[in-house]
Amino acid sequence: MHITNIISQCFGKFAKTQFPPFIQRVINAGYVKFLGLNMSEFKNARYYKSLNDLFTRKLEINREIVSADNEFISPTDSFITECGQIKEDTALQIKGMEYSVEELLTFYCTDNFSKVKEGSFMNFYLSPKDYHRYHSPCDFQLKKLIHVPGKLYPVNLKYLNKELDLFVQNERVILECIDTNGKLFYMVFVGALNVGQMVFEFEPKVETNIDTAEIKVYEYENIKIDKADCLGYFKMGSTVVMLWEEDAVEIESLLNEDVRFGQKIATFK
């Protein structure tokens, strides 16, 4: 295992530990104050039994989703580090740092490489202070889940600017999806340092940041997911990359902006 995985496993053991109530309240309060968490939509921090419990908190006040049927919404509360058009096989993790879309998606998506070339992409960075759950950006049919083990480098701006092929090196889970127009899009959930675990509520078999190098593929026939449904959660901050096939959507101009789950990010063409 890479050192980043070992560090993340150690921190994960601390984060999932349920300390005596008084100590846990101090830990939670310190975390909220240090990172400046906005808890207005959530339970008071004292009620979470571990840091993991706090990281993966559910919304207690439902978000109002006002987008039209022909619009994609943001799957997360996050910061848009990069977005735009895929050039042949190339997308950006951040300005000046390119990576191969084919390498990101792996050979298990070979049949669809030609569709996403010249398509669109958008990167959503979740910091440790963000709401860590991820949601469906539209009504879609899930065709495939691919779990790719890897390293767990940080995915913050500093590392995006210095680590080549960071998204390709890191552990990730890829969802292959078909929207209601029959167009293909991918959601790529990229693991990161500290805990490094991703949970998918529809597929409990997925286990991330464990000692394995085996890529696992799950294929589905009848899984349909509604817009805004919760797909799962990161056990710490991380990144979601969305990739659309060519001429599928027109993305909003959101580079270097904060977005919230439920906000419009793209329109069907």
Phi and psi in degrees as a GROMACS rama.xvg file:
@    title "Ramachandran Plot"
@    xaxis  label "Phi"
@    yaxis  label "Psi"
@TYPE xy
-71.6077  153.833  HIS-2
-56.6836  -33.1137  ILE-3
-64.5632  -34.3365  THR-4
-69.8509  -39.376  ASN-5
-65.507  -45.6478  ILE-6
-59.1091  -43.0727  ILE-7
-66.0866  -37.4285  SER-8
-65.6067  -39.4348  GLN-9
-64.937  -46.0479  CYS-10
-64.7243  -36.3504  PHE-11
-60.8629  -37.0122  GLY-12
-63.4926  -41.1609  LYS-13
-65.3487  -44.5775  PHE-14
-65.1367  -31.025  ALA-15
-90.4753  -7.54951  LYS-16
-68.597  132.768  THR-17
-97.1122  100.363  GLN-18
-76.5437  165.121  PHE-19
-52.1161  145.06  PRO-20
-47.3815  -44.2365  PRO-21
-62.9388  -45.5413  PHE-22
-65.1712  -41.4096  ILE-23
-63.6043  -38.6407  GLN-24
-63.4201  -37.7361  ARG-25
-66.1078  -44.1855  VAL-26
-60.8334  -47.8146  ILE-27
-63.7194  -44.7668  ASN-28
-63.2412  -39.6921  ALA-29
-64.4522  -40.9029  GLY-30
-63.6308  -45.9109  TYR-31
-61.4038  -43.889  VAL-32
-70.8003  -43.3394  LYS-33
-63.2558  -42.0395  PHE-34
-94.1211  -8.56511  LEU-35
70.3044  42.0939  GLY-36
-66.3637  137.142  LEU-37
-91.3936  109.237  ASN-38
-100.99  16.7942  MET-39
-65.4263  -23.1483  SER-40
-100.633  6.35943  GLU-41
-129.545  171.325  PHE-42
-64.6315  158.424  LYS-43
-58.7991  141.69  ASN-44
-56.1897  -26.3676  ALA-45
-65.1084  -19.6359  ARG-46
-87.4852  -4.67257  TYR-47
-89.81  131.474  TYR-48
-84.482  -8.55777  LYS-49
-158.704  169.395  SER-50
-64.475  -37.8642  LEU-51
-58.957  -40.858  ASN-52
-60.7281  -40.2478  ASP-53
-71.4088  -43.6449  LEU-54
-56.1066  -43.3608  PHE-55
-98.4216  22.8376  THR-56
-54.6137  144.076  ARG-57
-88.2528  153.5  LYS-58
-67.8926  132.607  LEU-59
-95.3835  -17.9059  GLU-60
-117.083  117.245  ILE-61
-64.2509  136.315  ASN-62
-72.7491  141.413  ARG-63
-86.2579  120.058  GLU-64
-99.7987  110.072  ILE-65
-110.988  5.86388  VAL-66
-72.5138  156.829  SER-67
-77.5285  166.953  ALA-68
-61.8101  -25.7171  ASP-69
-94.7865  22.7758  ASN-70
-124.312  142.911  GLU-71
-88.5671  142.254  PHE-72
-109.889  158.642  ILE-73
-63.7493  132.527  SER-74
-77.7767  -10.4611  PRO-75
-147.158  165.025  THR-76
-84.5938  120.723  ASP-77
-167.898  -178.093  SER-78
-119.705  130.83  PHE-79
-83.5792  105.787  ILE-80
-83.645  -23.7795  THR-81
-166.909  151.903  GLU-82
-163.639  161.606  CYS-83
149.402  -150.274  GLY-84
-101.245  138.832  GLN-85
-73.4201  126.562  ILE-86
-99.6927  105.392  LYS-87
56.9091  -106.052  GLU-88
-108.526  10.2673  ASP-89
-113.993  131.621  THR-90
-127.051  174.846  ALA-91
-113.136  135.481  LEU-92
-83.1988  -29.1496  GLN-93
-166.304  163.589  ILE-94
-52.3531  126.952  LYS-95
88.9942  -5.42267  GLY-96
-123.756  98.5091  MET-97
-92.5593  160.931  GLU-98
-148.965  163.233  TYR-99
-86.241  124.197  SER-100
-64.1133  -37.4861  VAL-101
-62.8395  -40.4505  GLU-102
-68.6412  -35.457  GLU-103
-63.0542  -44.5642  LEU-104
-83.4848  -17.8842  LEU-105
72.1264  167.363  THR-106
-68.3534  -10.5358  PHE-107
-70.9746  -8.81981  TYR-108
-112.761  17.194  CYS-109
-51.7525  -41.108  THR-110
-61.8997  -19.539  ASP-111
-109.195  2.76399  ASN-112
-57.2954  -41.3178  PHE-113
-65.4074  -26.0493  SER-114
-74.1707  -39.0376  LYS-115
-86.0533  -15.1374  VAL-116
-61.4332  131.56  LYS-117
71.0472  11.8769  GLU-118
-81.6886  -156.476  GLY-119
-121.066  157.828  SER-120
-144.268  157.385  PHE-121
-151.713  135.165  MET-122
-110.081  127.641  ASN-123
-113.811  111.393  PHE-124
-97.3538  123.145  TYR-125
-100.364  118.056  LEU-126
-81.842  165.822  SER-127
-57.9685  -19.9928  PRO-128
-86.9195  -10.1681  LYS-129
-79.4559  159.832  ASP-130
-61.4004  124.211  TYR-131
-95.9013  2.22283  HIS-132
-86.8191  148.773  ARG-133
-120.408  146.504  TYR-134
-127.576  165.999  HIS-135
-72.3876  130.625  SER-136
-81.4759  -10.3577  PRO-137
-168.297  174.225  CYS-138
-70.3169  130.017  ASP-139
-153.936  164.033  PHE-140
-104.639  127.606  GLN-141
-86.0119  124.06  LEU-142
-101.929  -34.8408  LYS-143
-157.903  146.745  LYS-144
-124.958  130.987  LEU-145
-123.504  122.436  ILE-146
-104.297  118.439  HIS-147
-114.538  107.221  VAL-148
-63.0438  155.907  PRO-149
-178.267  -165.779  GLY-150
-76.2866  176.99  LYS-151
-135.065  56.9816  LEU-152
-63.5598  151.535  TYR-153
-58.0869  152.028  PRO-154
-116.099  21.4376  VAL-155
-75.201  175.847  ASN-156
-61.0814  -36.6  LEU-157
-58.7168  -48.6847  LYS-158
-74.5588  -32.9749  TYR-159
-60.3327  -30.7563  LEU-160
-84.7898  -14.0096  ASN-161
-123.034  -21.7013  LYS-162
-100.643  111.058  GLU-163
-64.1465  140.993  LEU-164
52.9591  39.85  ASP-165
-59.2972  -46.7606  LEU-166
-63.7692  -32.4595  PHE-167
-76.1773  -33.9749  VAL-168
-74.5058  -34.7459  GLN-169
-77.4087  156.323  ASN-170
-60.7449  143.983  GLU-171
-155.195  158.92  ARG-172
-123.697  127.303  VAL-173
-111.328  127.974  ILE-174
-107.688  127.113  LEU-175
-99.6823  120.737  GLU-176
-129.526  151.721  CYS-177
-123.782  123.456  ILE-178
-82.1221  -178.357  ASP-179
-71.8476  -11.223  THR-180
-92.4463  4.02969  ASN-181
78.6962  13.6365  GLY-182
-93.554  146.759  LYS-183
-86.0851  138.893  LEU-184
-145.974  156.4  PHE-185
-117.891  145.712  TYR-186
-118.876  123.019  MET-187
-115.758  117.189  VAL-188
-99.1539  114.972  PHE-189
-101.811  124.14  VAL-190
-69.6452  163.366  GLY-191
-149.145  168.466  ALA-192
-59.4292  147.17  LEU-193
79.0627  109.325  ASN-194
71.3448  -64.6009  VAL-195
68.3133  23.9739  GLY-196
-110.539  141.986  GLN-197
-124.442  137.05  MET-198
-118.571  136.913  VAL-199
-123.135  117.17  PHE-200
-66.7537  -25.907  GLU-201
-87.7511  -9.41258  PHE-202
-140.634  84.052  GLU-203
-68.0963  -10.4537  PRO-204
-73.0942  -18.8223  LYS-205
-72.2582  121.996  VAL-206
-127.404  118.102  GLU-207
-105.565  162.66  THR-208
52.1033  52.7182  ASN-209
-122.659  166.628  ILE-210
-79.5652  83.2738  ASP-211
-154.332  151.727  THR-212
-116.739  6.06338  ALA-213
-82.9796  125.132  GLU-214
-77.7005  131.788  ILE-215
-117.101  138.958  LYS-216
-124.331  131.361  VAL-217
-120.935  126.212  TYR-218
-111.341  147.355  GLU-219
-130.36  148.64  TYR-220
-107.305  -40.5766  GLU-221
-131.429  37.6432  ASN-222
-101.081  111.602  ILE-223
-114.715  133.282  LYS-224
-122.102  135.857  ILE-225
-88.9533  151.593  ASP-226
-53.9823  135.352  LYS-227
80.4028  -6.642  ALA-228
-59.4887  143.492  ASP-229
-74.8493  125.755  CYS-230
-90.5617  -31.2067  LEU-231
161.53  -153.604  GLY-232
-160.1  152.887  TYR-233
-86.7047  142.527  PHE-234
-94.7955  53.5178  LYS-235
146.778  173.948  MET-236
-65.4151  154.246  GLY-237
-167.112  -153.191  SER-238
-140.222  143.989  THR-239
-118.096  130.699  VAL-240
-109.974  128.568  VAL-241
-109.885  134.349  MET-242
-127.959  128.128  LEU-243
-114.043  149.265  TRP-244
-69.9038  162.85  GLU-245
-59.2324  136.501  GLU-246
63.6718  23.6647  ASP-247
-88.6156  -40.6073  ALA-248
-142.283  163.303  VAL-249
-114.196  114.526  GLU-250
-83.1979  151.907  ILE-251
-74.6161  155.517  GLU-252
-85.0891  94.1855  SER-253
-125.047  11.6718  LEU-254
-55.346  131.469  LEU-255
63.2859  29.5522  ASN-256
-118.594  150.459  GLU-257
-79.8555  138.18  ASP-258
-126.745  160.428  VAL-259
-121.554  145.509  ARG-260
-49.6379  128.496  PHE-261
102.992  -14.4264  GLY-262
-79.794  144.004  GLN-263
-65.0373  131.652  LYS-264
-123.558  -17.7388  ILE-265
-163.685  159.776  ALA-266
-124.718  138.178  THR-267
-60.6805  141.542  PHE-268
